[in-house]
Amino acid sequence: MADEDRSRAEARSNRTRISDAKGGKTDRDVAAKAVLDNMARLKALRLAREAAEPARPAPAAAKKGKAKSGTKSAEKSPALAEWLANQQSGGRRT
């Protein structure tokens, strides 16, 4: 009985392996081609939409306003070299 079950299982796995070898690769290829076609279509639509809309003016630089309370605007942050030296002297490794 066990030999019979084993032979059935081997036959079933062989059939699935053969069908995967024949059709599995083509299914993946078809799916990949569909994805690439869709991406190309969407890119063409985006480029057409961007070409149709008028050019936008460059955004104006942000105005420097009053500093929020609680920020350290008066204190300047230390330079990177100083910060690294403090980290190493404090026992931290980078």
C-alpha positions in Angstrom: 0.0 0.0 0.0 2.8 2.4 0.9 4.6 1.7 -2.4 1.4 2.4 -4.3 0.9 5.7 -2.5 4.5 6.7 -3.1 4.3 5.9 -6.9 1.1 8.0 -7.1 2.7 10.9 -5.4 5.8 10.7 -7.7 3.6 10.5 -10.7 1.6 13.5 -9.5 4.8 15.5 -8.8 6.2 14.6 -12.2 3.0 15.8 -13.9 3.1 19.1 -12.1 6.8 19.6 -12.7 6.3 19.0 -16.5 3.3 21.3 -16.6 5.2 24.0 -14.7 8.1 23.7 -17.1 5.8 24.1 -20.1 3.3 26.7 -19.0 4.7 28.3 -15.9 7.4 30.2 -17.6 5.0 31.6 -20.2 2.5 32.6 -17.6 5.2 34.6 -15.8 6.3 36.1 -19.1 2.8 37.1 -20.0 2.2 38.7 -16.5 5.6 40.6 -16.7 4.8 41.9 -20.2 1.3 43.1 -19.0 3.0 45.0 -16.1 5.5 46.5 -18.4 2.9 47.5 -21.0 0.8 49.1 -18.2 3.8 51.1 -16.9 4.6 52.3 -20.4 1.0 53.4 -20.9 0.8 55.2 -17.6 4.1 56.9 -18.3 2.9 58.1 -21.7 -0.3 59.5 -20.1 1.7 61.3 -17.4 4.1 62.8 -20.0 1.2 64.0 -22.1 -0.6 65.5 -19.1 2.6 67.3 -18.0 3.2 68.6 -21.6 -0.4 69.9 -21.8 -0.4 71.9 -18.5 1.3 75.3 -18.4 4.7 75.7 -16.9 4.5 76.5 -13.2 6.5 79.4 -11.8 9.3 78.5 -9.5 8.2 78.4 -5.8 9.2 81.5 -3.9 11.8 81.0 -1.2 10.4 80.6 2.2 10.3 83.8 4.2 12.2 83.9 7.4 9.7 84.5 10.1 9.7 84.8 13.8 11.3 81.9 15.5 9.0 79.6 17.4 9.3 79.6 21.1 11.1 76.6 22.5 13.6 76.3 19.6 17.3 76.9 20.0 17.6 79.6 17.4 20.0 81.7 19.5 22.4 78.7 20.0 24.2 77.5 17.0 24.5 73.7 16.7 28.1 72.4 16.9 30.0 71.4 13.8 30.0 67.8 12.8 33.6 67.3 13.8 32.9 68.7 17.3 29.8 66.6 17.6 31.7 63.4 16.6 34.5 64.2 19.1 31.9 64.7 21.9 30.3 61.3 21.0 33.6 59.5 21.1 34.7 61.1 24.3 31.4 60.2 25.8 32.1 56.5 25.2 30.0 56.2 22.0 31.5 54.6 18.9 30.6 55.5 15.4 
